[in-house]
Amino acid sequence: MAGMSPIFRRSGRRTENSEPRERLVTLIGKPDCHLCEDAQDVVERVCGDLGVPWEKKDITQDEELHRAYWEEIPVVLVDGAQHTFWRVDEERLRRALTS
């Protein structure tokens, strides 16, 4: 399906602080972006550790995302709300997903 992004589900261990509710992390970026690659490494690691699904969206394939975020990529959303942009702090993302 055009416009659909895969959701990556990684099994991982749950920490005592993680809640059983379903979470979703969205990484918005573009190809050939070194900050996007760095952000993806952090998102993969944190989501993998916590068993949280994540998806990747490309602003070059979505005009609405391009208009909203082109100056801020990479952008990370947690449950649809903007969490951060440019650089992803691993501990801050981990706290957001376990609080």
N, CA and C atoms as an extended XYZ file, in Angstrom:
297
Properties=species:S:1:pos:R:3:atomname:S:1:resname:S:1:resid:I:1 pbc="F F F"
N         0.834       -1.186        0.000 N   MET     1
C         0.000        0.000        0.000 CA  MET     1
C         0.877        1.248        0.000 C   MET     1
N         0.607        2.139       -0.897 N   ALA     2
C         1.393        3.370       -0.981 CA  ALA     2
C         1.144        4.237        0.241 C   ALA     2
N         2.188        4.877        0.715 N   GLY     3
C         2.050        5.783        1.848 CA  GLY     3
C         2.067        5.110        3.207 C   GLY     3
N         2.081        3.793        3.211 N   MET     4
C         2.086        3.080        4.485 CA  MET     4
C         3.524        2.792        4.885 C   MET     4
N         3.818        2.942        6.136 N   SER     5
C         5.149        2.645        6.649 CA  SER     5
C         5.091        1.383        7.477 C   SER     5
N         6.153        0.593        7.411 N   PRO     6
C         6.154       -0.609        8.242 CA  PRO     6
C         6.303       -0.237        9.709 C   PRO     6
N         5.725       -1.042       10.554 N   ILE     7
C         5.913       -0.881       11.991 CA  ILE     7
C         6.857       -1.988       12.429 C   ILE     7
N         7.927       -1.591       13.065 N   PHE     8
C         8.933       -2.547       13.500 CA  PHE     8
C         8.627       -2.958       14.927 C   PHE     8
N         8.421       -4.225       15.135 N   ARG     9
C         8.166       -4.734       16.479 CA  ARG     9
C         9.374       -5.550       16.893 C   ARG     9
N         9.900       -5.202       17.992 N   ARG    10
C        11.062       -5.915       18.515 CA  ARG    10
C        10.678       -6.476       19.877 C   ARG    10
N        10.960       -7.744       20.060 N   SER    11
C        10.730       -8.276       21.388 CA  SER    11
C        11.870       -7.792       22.262 C   SER    11
N        11.563       -7.485       23.462 N   GLY    12
C        12.574       -6.990       24.375 CA  GLY    12
C        12.139       -7.254       25.797 C   GLY    12
N        13.018       -6.964       26.684 N   ARG    13
C        12.663       -7.192       28.079 CA  ARG    13
C        11.917       -5.976       28.617 C   ARG    13
N        11.014       -6.213       29.515 N   ARG    14
C        10.275       -5.150       30.175 CA  ARG    14
C        11.014       -4.764       31.440 C   ARG    14
N        11.048       -3.487       31.692 N   THR    15
C        11.634       -3.037       32.944 CA  THR    15
C        10.521       -2.910       33.967 C   THR    15
N        10.883       -2.801       35.215 N   GLU    16
C         9.868       -2.669       36.257 CA  GLU    16
C         9.009       -1.438       36.062 C   GLU    16
N         9.573       -0.380       35.478 N   ASN    17
C         8.851        0.874       35.313 CA  ASN    17
C         7.962        0.906       34.079 C   ASN    17
N         8.119       -0.041       33.147 N   SER    18
C         7.336        0.051       31.922 CA  SER    18
C         5.904       -0.377       32.169 C   SER    18
N         5.024        0.327       31.503 N   GLU    19
C         3.597        0.069       31.662 CA  GLU    19
C         3.148       -0.892       30.578 C   GLU    19
N         2.094       -1.650       30.813 N   PRO    20
C         1.659       -2.642       29.841 CA  PRO    20
C         0.938       -2.047       28.636 C   PRO    20
N         0.621       -0.755       28.644 N   ARG    21
C        -0.115       -0.169       27.530 CA  ARG    21
C         0.734       -0.151       26.261 C   ARG    21
N         0.072       -0.195       25.133 N   GLU    22
C         0.751       -0.176       23.842 CA  GLU    22
C         1.222        1.233       23.517 C   GLU    22
N         2.457        1.356       23.119 N   ARG    23
C         3.066        2.638       22.756 CA  ARG    23
C         3.467        2.553       21.291 C   ARG    23
N         3.722        3.689       20.669 N   LEU    24
C         4.225        3.721       19.301 CA  LEU    24
C         5.175        4.898       19.153 C   LEU    24
N         6.360        4.615       18.650 N   VAL    25
C         7.351        5.653       18.350 CA  VAL    25
C         7.400        5.797       16.833 C   VAL    25
N         7.364        7.036       16.358 N   THR    26
C         7.454        7.324       14.936 CA  THR    26
C         8.706        8.156       14.694 C   THR    26
N         9.541        7.709       13.783 N   LEU    27
C        10.734        8.436       13.387 CA  LEU    27
C        10.474        9.033       12.013 C   LEU    27
N        10.540       10.346       11.918 N   ILE    28
C        10.308       11.045       10.653 CA  ILE    28
C        11.648       11.587       10.168 C   ILE    28
N        12.017       11.211        8.967 N   GLY    29
C        13.292       11.643        8.422 CA  GLY    29
C        13.289       11.578        6.914 C   GLY    29
N        14.496       11.475        6.346 N   LYS    30
C        14.645       11.350        4.897 CA  LYS    30
C        15.898       10.539        4.612 C   LYS    30
N        16.005       10.003        3.399 N   PRO    31
C        17.184        9.231        3.026 CA  PRO    31
C        18.449       10.100        3.021 C   PRO    31
N        19.582        9.464        3.233 N   ASP    32
C        20.895       10.115        3.172 CA  ASP    32
C        21.029       11.263        4.166 C   ASP    32
N        20.480       11.093        5.339 N   CYS    33
C        20.534       12.097        6.407 CA  CYS    33
C        21.272       11.464        7.583 C   CYS    33
N        22.477       11.948        7.882 N   HIS    34
C        23.260       11.304        8.947 CA  HIS    34
C        22.601       11.461       10.316 C   HIS    34
N        21.925       12.579       10.574 N   LEU    35
C        21.219       12.722       11.853 CA  LEU    35
C        20.059       11.731       11.944 C   LEU    35
N        19.407       11.471       10.799 N   CYS    36
C        18.304       10.500       10.778 CA  CYS    36
C        18.823        9.100       11.078 C   CYS    36
N        19.983        8.775       10.537 N   GLU    37
C        20.586        7.464       10.806 CA  GLU    37
C        20.956        7.332       12.279 C   GLU    37
N        21.509        8.396       12.847 N   ASP    38
C        21.845        8.384       14.280 CA  ASP    38
C        20.580        8.220       15.117 C   ASP    38
N        19.528        8.947       14.755 N   ALA    39
C        18.263        8.860       15.486 CA  ALA    39
C        17.684        7.454       15.391 C   ALA    39
N        17.768        6.845       14.214 N   GLN    40
C        17.241        5.497       14.048 CA  GLN    40
C        17.979        4.502       14.935 C   GLN    40
N        19.284        4.662       15.062 N   ASP    41
C        20.054        3.775       15.944 CA  ASP    41
C        19.526        3.854       17.377 C   ASP    41
N        19.257        5.063       17.856 N   VAL    42
C        18.750        5.246       19.222 CA  VAL    42
C        17.347        4.671       19.343 C   VAL    42
N        16.474        4.980       18.385 N   VAL    43
C        15.092        4.483       18.433 CA  VAL    43
C        15.086        2.955       18.404 C   VAL    43
N        15.861        2.359       17.528 N   GLU    44
C        15.923        0.887       17.460 CA  GLU    44
C        16.382        0.284       18.782 C   GLU    44
N        17.403        0.867       19.376 N   ARG    45
C        17.955        0.336       20.624 CA  ARG    45
C        16.934        0.449       21.764 C   ARG    45
N        16.368        1.635       21.951 N   VAL    46
C        15.436        1.861       23.060 CA  VAL    46
C        14.163        1.044       22.859 C   VAL    46
N        13.592        1.107       21.671 N   CYS    47
C        12.357        0.352       21.420 CA  CYS    47
C        12.600       -1.144       21.505 C   CYS    47
N        13.752       -1.598       21.038 N   GLY    48
C        14.090       -3.015       21.149 CA  GLY    48
C        14.215       -3.457       22.592 C   GLY    48
N        14.873       -2.641       23.409 N   ASP    49
C        15.022       -2.976       24.831 CA  ASP    49
C        13.679       -3.043       25.541 C   ASP    49
N        12.773       -2.131       25.180 N   LEU    50
C        11.494       -2.021       25.890 CA  LEU    50
C        10.355       -2.780       25.217 C   LEU    50
N        10.596       -3.346       24.047 N   GLY    51
C         9.541       -4.054       23.330 CA  GLY    51
C         8.470       -3.118       22.792 C   GLY    51
N         8.848       -1.900       22.457 N   VAL    52
C         7.906       -0.894       21.950 CA  VAL    52
C         7.967       -0.877       20.423 C   VAL    52
N         6.825       -0.942       19.737 N   PRO    53
C         6.844       -0.871       18.276 CA  PRO    53
C         7.222        0.535       17.807 C   PRO    53
N         7.856        0.582       16.633 N   TRP    54
C         8.208        1.869       16.047 CA  TRP    54
C         8.023        1.801       14.538 C   TRP    54
N         7.870        2.974       13.952 N   GLU    55
C         7.717        3.066       12.511 CA  GLU    55
C         8.587        4.197       11.990 C   GLU    55
N         8.911        4.119       10.718 N   LYS    56
C         9.757        5.115       10.083 CA  LYS    56
C         8.964        5.744        8.939 C   LYS    56
N         8.954        7.070        8.886 N   LYS    57
C         8.261        7.781        7.815 CA  LYS    57
C         9.240        8.710        7.109 C   LYS    57
N         9.103        8.806        5.802 N   ASP    58
C        10.011        9.554        4.935 CA  ASP    58
C         9.313       10.832        4.465 C   ASP    58
N         9.885       11.991        4.801 N   ILE    59
C         9.237       13.254        4.410 CA  ILE    59
C         9.282       13.482        2.902 C   ILE    59
N        10.158       12.787        2.196 N   THR    60
C        10.199       12.960        0.748 CA  THR    60
C         9.050       12.231        0.064 C   THR    60
N         8.350       11.391        0.808 N   GLN    61
C         7.229       10.627        0.261 CA  GLN    61
C         5.871       11.114        0.772 C   GLN    61
N         5.872       12.148        1.605 N   ASP    62
C         4.631       12.606        2.228 CA  ASP    62
C         4.666       14.138        2.329 C   ASP    62
N         3.887       14.802        1.489 N   GLU    63
C         3.899       16.261        1.421 CA  GLU    63
C         3.503       16.908        2.749 C   GLU    63
N         2.535       16.342        3.442 N   GLU    64
C         2.101       16.903        4.724 CA  GLU    64
C         3.226       16.836        5.768 C   GLU    64
N         3.896       15.700        5.854 N   LEU    65
C         5.029       15.577        6.775 CA  LEU    65
C         6.155       16.524        6.371 C   LEU    65
N         6.392       16.661        5.078 N   HIS    66
C         7.439       17.563        4.593 CA  HIS    66
C         7.165       18.992        5.037 C   HIS    66
N         5.929       19.455        4.840 N   ARG    67
C         5.563       20.819        5.258 CA  ARG    67
C         5.718       21.001        6.762 C   ARG    67
N         5.332       20.016        7.519 N   ALA    68
C         5.330       20.136        8.984 CA  ALA    68
C         6.728       20.047        9.590 C   ALA    68
N         7.604       19.232        9.011 N   TYR    69
C         8.841       18.893        9.718 CA  TYR    69
C        10.141       19.110        8.952 C   TYR    69
N        10.136       19.617        7.741 N   TRP    70
C        11.358       19.612        6.932 CA  TRP    70
C        12.528       20.337        7.568 C   TRP    70
N        12.294       21.332        8.396 N   GLU    71
C        13.402       22.044        9.041 CA  GLU    71
C        13.868       21.387       10.340 C   GLU    71
N        13.160       20.365       10.798 N   GLU    72
C        13.449       19.773       12.098 CA  GLU    72
C        13.942       18.338       12.041 C   GLU    72
N        13.988       17.709       10.886 N   ILE    73
C        14.291       16.283       10.858 CA  ILE    73
C        15.696       15.985       11.361 C   ILE    73
N        15.850       14.834       11.978 N   PRO    74
C        14.820       13.856       12.278 CA  PRO    74
C        13.926       14.314       13.422 C   PRO    74
N        12.690       13.872       13.359 N   VAL    75
C        11.700       14.157       14.392 CA  VAL    75
C        11.240       12.825       14.964 C   VAL    75
N        11.091       12.771       16.276 N   VAL    76
C        10.575       11.569       16.930 CA  VAL    76
C         9.258       11.926       17.597 C   VAL    76
N         8.233       11.139       17.280 N   LEU    77
C         6.929       11.263       17.924 CA  LEU    77
C         6.750       10.074       18.856 C   LEU    77
N         6.147       10.314       19.989 N   VAL    78
C         5.758        9.238       20.900 CA  VAL    78
C         4.247        9.303       21.016 C   VAL    78
N         3.600        8.247       20.606 N   ASP    79
C         2.133        8.178       20.609 CA  ASP    79
C         1.524        9.363       19.867 C   ASP    79
N         2.151        9.770       18.758 N   GLY    80
C         1.626       10.820       17.904 CA  GLY    80
C         1.994       12.241       18.300 C   GLY    80
N         2.610       12.431       19.461 N   ALA    81
C         3.004       13.767       19.929 CA  ALA    81
C         4.511       13.939       19.741 C   ALA    81
N         4.924       15.133       19.311 N   GLN    82
C         6.344       15.361       19.095 CA  GLN    82
C         7.109       15.240       20.408 C   GLN    82
N         8.114       14.389       20.385 N   HIS    83
C         8.967       14.152       21.550 CA  HIS    83
C        10.258       14.968       21.437 C   HIS    83
N        10.882       14.933       20.268 N   THR    84
C        12.148       15.638       20.068 CA  THR    84
C        12.419       15.801       18.589 C   THR    84
N        13.473       16.569       18.280 N   PHE    85
C        13.942       16.685       16.905 CA  PHE    85
C        15.448       16.900       16.905 C   PHE    85
N        16.059       16.741       15.737 N   TRP    86
C        17.495       16.809       15.469 CA  TRP    86
C        18.277       15.712       16.170 C   TRP    86
N        18.465       15.789       17.451 N   ARG    87
C        19.233       14.759       18.162 CA  ARG    87
C        18.327       14.074       19.192 C   ARG    87
N        18.417       12.752       19.234 N   VAL    88
C        17.568       11.966       20.132 CA  VAL    88
C        18.401       11.560       21.344 C   VAL    88
N        17.957       11.967       22.518 N   ASP    89
C        18.617       11.596       23.757 CA  ASP    89
C        18.048       10.248       24.207 C   ASP    89
N        18.915        9.248       24.271 N   GLU    90
C        18.468        7.890       24.584 CA  GLU    90
C        17.755        7.803       25.929 C   GLU    90
N        18.321        8.385       26.959 N   GLU    91
C        17.711        8.290       28.292 CA  GLU    91
C        16.379        9.037       28.363 C   GLU    91
N        16.273       10.163       27.685 N   ARG    92
C        15.021       10.924       27.683 CA  ARG    92
C        13.917       10.125       26.974 C   ARG    92
N        14.251        9.482       25.844 N   LEU    93
C        13.280        8.657       25.145 CA  LEU    93
C        12.876        7.469       25.999 C   LEU    93
N        13.830        6.853       26.636 N   ARG    94
C        13.556        5.703       27.512 CA  ARG    94
C        12.587        6.107       28.632 C   ARG    94
N        12.841        7.284       29.252 N   ARG    95
C        11.947        7.773       30.315 CA  ARG    95
C        10.546        8.047       29.794 C   ARG    95
N        10.455        8.623       28.604 N   ALA    96
C         9.145        8.920       28.019 CA  ALA    96
C         8.344        7.652       27.783 C   ALA    96
N         9.015        6.569       27.439 N   LEU    97
C         8.316        5.317       27.144 CA  LEU    97
C         8.017        4.482       28.383 C   LEU    97
N         8.626        4.827       29.502 N   THR    98
C         8.404        4.035       30.718 CA  THR    98
C         7.674        4.808       31.806 C   THR    98
N         7.303        6.048       31.514 N   SER    99
C         6.590        6.831       32.541 CA  SER    99
C         5.111        6.901       32.244 C   SER    99
